[in-house]
């Protein structure tokens, strides 16, 4: 990594850097976290659904919640968070830098073109090239860590996973879910948080299991006829017969299920059954989670459906169903291209020219369909990896881990065509941070500094009308769980420049 990035003189006015030096973010390797706040996942045989999100929240004393009463943007109803696992190369994507160490043949395939003032690799992302007026690019972002597991967790919880509350911290999506719970309408049966192709993603942490994600993997290819399996009873029964059976179950079990003498576990289990029942024999489930071959091809590459494209398609359909889902996480990787990043040795392997078009097809079609449905302006789309990749190409023809990265945002009321920050010729250091942490944040100090994962988290919360300085005093350690750590001290800020 470049020594230039760490010159202390560059950070004399950066409160986040001062705080990090005073209270170090420990960058050690992070162990695999247990999920769903240490609760076991349930499997309902008749529904075949991951049960963690369906378990009800037990009755509890009122939670003490405080905040600095910050003015949020509140322009986004929904968020689709796309985690590019393995860490996409910024200088080959959102911050293209064509230098002499890239061969002429590769440069030709990249087809770099200046579009709306942005140098864009049309050969890798041809469809997104037509959407540069819809997206914003953040080029002055820096990760805190260079270990995949640690940094991926950091990106999802917006804090140091090895810190005091890191092991119980919920996914950003679970925070959104609990905040938006009061906005759920009668009859909405989908969970507020859905995770697609994110089996290793972070769950609800210490928050009640109601706010954990429903995890589903989308198939590779165009076969979307399965939807969610087992949402009808496998025996040849009608919905009416199933309802009769369910009622009889309650007649027998209610003394143990309701106000159970055995406490909250059985009450949670009852709420899980009831929520699962709401998704059975429900046409809204099929409408959201099944898809046609034609739609799959439209989200794919060269008339072939992809797992990522299908996840984007299902995300669009989930929001169209209006069944209560507000946050959708999609994971797509691996972008960990330490070797053969341009597919010179193996053109069909995992490289920029094979994976880039998959990302391009899914996101471009997602933007098109959200626009057509009138949901683009109310849906914030965020694309980010856990860190960046080195300016120079390694001897193996790839790029290694690097702190500096870029992210892409679209929709949700932000200004399309916006570029935040600039880097030097080889993307080794920032030349212009391009944002003002005090914009809409009276707690912050004027500074020229990196955008951190905590700032991106704050941006999501502000876009969705959630005060990023909120502190909940319901964590098991009774320390107070900050939605964004140290935000109440002004250390981190939303990127409100995205709206101006």
C-alpha positions, 0 to 999 in steps of 0.5 A: 500500500502507498505510504503517501496515503498515511502521511500524518500531515494530510489528516491534521484536520480530520476528526475521524483520523484523530479519533481513530488514532486516539481509540484505535480500530483494531484491524485483526482478523475477525472470527466467523460470527454467530448469526441472529443474535445467538438464536438458533435458526428454525426450519418449518417443515411445512413452509421450508422458510428460514425462520429467524425473521419470522419469530415475533418480538417478545413483549418487553419494557419500553426502550430508551432511545435518544438522538441528536434530532438531526434533520435527515434527507428522508427521500428514500422509502427503500434501499437495495444494498449490493455488496461486491464481495472480494473487493471490485477494482475501482480503477477498472470500474467506477474510477477508471484509470488507463495507464501504460501497465495495461496492455493495448489489447486490454485497453481496446477491450475496455473501450474507455469513453468520456461520457458526461465528464466520466471516463467509463469502461464501456467494454465492461459496463456498456449498459450502465454507460447509458445510466451515468446521468442516473448514478453518483460515484464516490471516489474518495472512500477508504476502508479501515481494514484489508482482511476480507471477513473483517472488512465485509462485516464492517461494510454491513454493520458500519463499525469495527466488528472487533470493537466492544459491541461489534459481535452483537451489532446488527446489519444496517438492514436490521436497523432499517427494519426495526425503525420502519416497523411502525410503518408496516400496514395490515396484511403485509406479510414479507419481512422488512429485510430480505437478503438475496445470495447473501448466505454469509451476510450479517443478520440481526445481531442483538435485535429481536429475531423479527428483524433478521433477514429472510435469506434466499439464493437465486438460481443461475439461469432462466428457470425461475418457476420455483419461487420460494419452495414449500409455500403450499402444503406438500400433501394434496390439500386445499388452502381451506383444508390447510386453514382448518388444520392450522386452527386445530393446531391452535386449539390444541397448542394455544395454552402453551403458545400464548402467554406461555408458561415456558416464556418467550421461546414458545411465544416466538415460535408461535409468532414464527408459525403465524408469520410463515402461514401468511406467506403460504398460499399467497399469490403475492409470494409467487408474484415476487419470487417467481420470474419468467425466462424473458425477464431473467434474460433481460437482467442477464448477459447475452440472453442468458440469465445470471444468479446476480441478475435474477437477484436484482429482478426479484428485488424489483418484484419484492418492492413492487409487491409492497408487502413490507420489505424496505431493505434488500441486500444482494451479494455478488462476488468474488472480485478478489482478482489477485491474478489474471484480472483481465482474463489474459490467461483464462478468458472464461475465468472470474475476471473484469470482462466476465463478471463486469457484464453480469453486474452491468446487466443486472443493475442497468435493468434494475434501474430501468424497471424501477424507473418504469414503475415510478420507484426509482426516486424512492429506492436508494441503490448502493454498490460497494466492495469491502475495500479497493485494489492496488494501483499496480498490477502484480506479477500474477496479472492481478491487483492486491488489497488496497484501502482506497475504493469507490462506490456507486449510488443511484436513486433515492432522491440523490442527484444523478451524474454526481462525482464525489472526490478525485484521485491521482493518475494511478488511483494511489491517493486522493487529490480532492475529497470532494465532500463537506462533512458539515453539510447537514451535520452541525455536529461535524467539524470542517474537514477534508477527509475520506468517506468511511464505511460509517459515513456511507451507513449514515448516508443510507440512514439519512436517505431513509429518514433515520437519525444516524445519531440514534442510540438504543439502550436495549443492548445486552451490555447496557452500554447503549448501541449507537446506530453509527458509532461516535456519530453523536460526537460528529465523527461521521456524517452522511454524504449530503453533497449527493443531494446537491 
